[in-house]
């Protein structure tokens, strides 16, 4: 078995007060209707921070300032392996729009368990709960 190269992906943990922004994947995409943090693939020649800023522009029509990395996750899906880096981020301009997602919600950390997330996000959810839940 040859080692599949992991796809570099990034996700933004965008806060508004005590709530964090979560996005529901469109039904027609892989892992459709599951919840996730906004983000996507890192394109060749981009830094992770640049990729995250671009994805937030493309998917939510917002400008963000990307902060420090929160954690990294390596997850194997049946169709791909992702190396996911989650960053703290703050909205500098704009209000999140549903350009690509089925739904957007601002959710308190202790309510995240009410949503079905993509499997790669589970470790991030666990760390968020440990560090931020009331």
C-alpha positions as CSV (number, residue, x, y, z in Angstrom):
1,X,0.0,0.0,0.0
2,X,1.4,3.3,-0.9
3,X,1.0,6.2,1.4
4,X,-1.6,8.7,0.1
5,X,-0.5,12.2,0.3
6,X,-2.7,14.2,2.6
7,X,-4.6,17.1,1.2
8,X,-3.8,20.3,3.1
9,X,-7.0,22.0,4.3
10,X,-7.6,24.9,6.6
11,X,-10.6,25.9,8.8
12,X,-11.5,29.1,10.5
13,X,-12.7,29.3,14.1
14,X,-14.5,32.7,13.8
15,X,-15.8,34.0,17.0
16,X,-18.5,36.6,17.8
17,X,-18.6,37.1,21.6
18,X,-19.0,33.6,23.1
19,X,-20.3,32.1,19.9
20,X,-18.5,30.4,17.0
21,X,-19.5,30.3,13.3
22,X,-20.5,26.9,11.9
23,X,-21.5,26.2,8.3
24,X,-23.6,23.4,6.8
25,X,-22.2,21.7,3.7
26,X,-24.5,21.8,0.6
27,X,-26.4,18.6,0.0
28,X,-24.7,17.9,-3.3
29,X,-21.1,17.9,-2.0
30,X,-19.3,15.0,-0.3
31,X,-20.3,14.8,3.4
32,X,-23.3,16.9,2.4
33,X,-25.5,18.5,5.1
34,X,-22.9,17.9,7.8
35,X,-21.6,20.9,9.7
36,X,-18.1,22.2,9.5
37,X,-16.0,25.3,10.1
38,X,-15.5,27.5,7.1
39,X,-12.4,26.7,5.1
40,X,-11.1,24.5,2.3
41,X,-8.1,23.3,0.4
42,X,-4.8,25.1,0.3
43,X,-3.9,25.9,-3.3
44,X,-0.3,25.5,-4.6
45,X,1.8,28.6,-3.8
46,X,-0.5,29.7,-1.0
47,X,0.3,29.8,2.7
48,X,-2.4,28.3,5.0
49,X,-3.3,31.8,6.2
50,X,-3.7,33.0,2.6
51,X,-5.9,30.0,1.8
52,X,-8.1,30.6,4.8
53,X,-8.5,34.3,3.9
54,X,-9.4,33.4,0.3
55,X,-11.9,30.7,1.4
56,X,-13.7,33.1,3.8
57,X,-14.0,35.6,0.9
58,X,-15.2,33.0,-1.6
59,X,-17.6,31.1,0.7
60,X,-18.8,33.8,3.1
61,X,-18.0,37.2,1.4
62,X,-16.1,38.3,4.5
63,X,-12.5,39.6,5.1
64,X,-10.8,37.9,8.1
65,X,-7.7,38.4,10.0
66,X,-6.1,35.0,10.6
67,X,-4.8,34.4,14.1
68,X,-2.8,31.6,15.6
69,X,-3.3,28.0,14.8
70,X,-5.6,26.2,17.2
71,X,-4.8,22.6,16.3
72,X,-4.0,20.2,13.5
73,X,-5.8,17.0,12.6
74,X,-4.9,14.2,10.2
75,X,-8.1,12.4,9.1
76,X,-8.6,9.6,6.6
77,X,-11.9,9.7,4.7
78,X,-12.7,6.8,2.3
79,X,-12.1,9.2,-0.6
80,X,-9.2,11.3,0.7
81,X,-6.9,12.0,3.6
82,X,-6.9,15.5,5.0
83,X,-4.3,17.4,7.1
84,X,-6.6,20.0,8.6
85,X,-5.2,23.1,10.4
86,X,-7.8,25.1,12.3
87,X,-7.0,28.8,13.0
88,X,-8.6,31.4,15.1
89,X,-9.9,34.1,12.9
90,X,-11.8,37.4,13.3
91,X,-14.1,39.2,10.8
92,X,-12.5,42.5,9.7
93,X,-15.2,43.4,7.1
94,X,-18.6,42.0,6.0
95,X,-21.3,39.9,7.4
96,X,-21.2,36.1,6.6
97,X,-23.3,35.2,3.5
98,X,-24.4,31.8,2.4
99,X,-22.6,31.8,-0.9
100,X,-21.8,28.1,-0.9
101,X,-23.3,26.6,2.3
102,X,-26.8,25.3,3.0
103,X,-26.9,27.2,6.3
104,X,-24.8,29.3,8.7
105,X,-25.2,29.5,12.5
106,X,-23.5,31.3,15.4
107,X,-23.4,28.7,18.2
108,X,-22.2,28.6,21.8
109,X,-19.5,26.0,22.4
110,X,-21.6,23.9,24.7
111,X,-24.3,23.7,22.0
112,X,-21.9,22.3,19.3
113,X,-22.9,18.7,20.3
114,X,-26.4,19.4,18.9
115,X,-24.9,19.5,15.3
116,X,-23.6,16.6,13.2
117,X,-20.1,17.6,12.1
118,X,-17.7,16.2,9.5
119,X,-15.6,13.5,11.1
120,X,-12.3,15.4,10.7
121,X,-13.8,18.2,12.9
122,X,-14.4,15.9,15.9
123,X,-11.0,16.4,17.4
124,X,-11.4,20.2,17.1
125,X,-14.8,20.0,18.7
126,X,-13.3,18.1,21.6
127,X,-10.6,20.6,22.2
128,X,-13.0,23.5,21.9
129,X,-15.2,21.9,24.5
130,X,-12.3,21.3,26.9
131,X,-10.9,24.8,26.5
132,X,-14.0,26.9,26.1
133,X,-17.1,25.2,27.4
134,X,-18.7,26.8,30.5
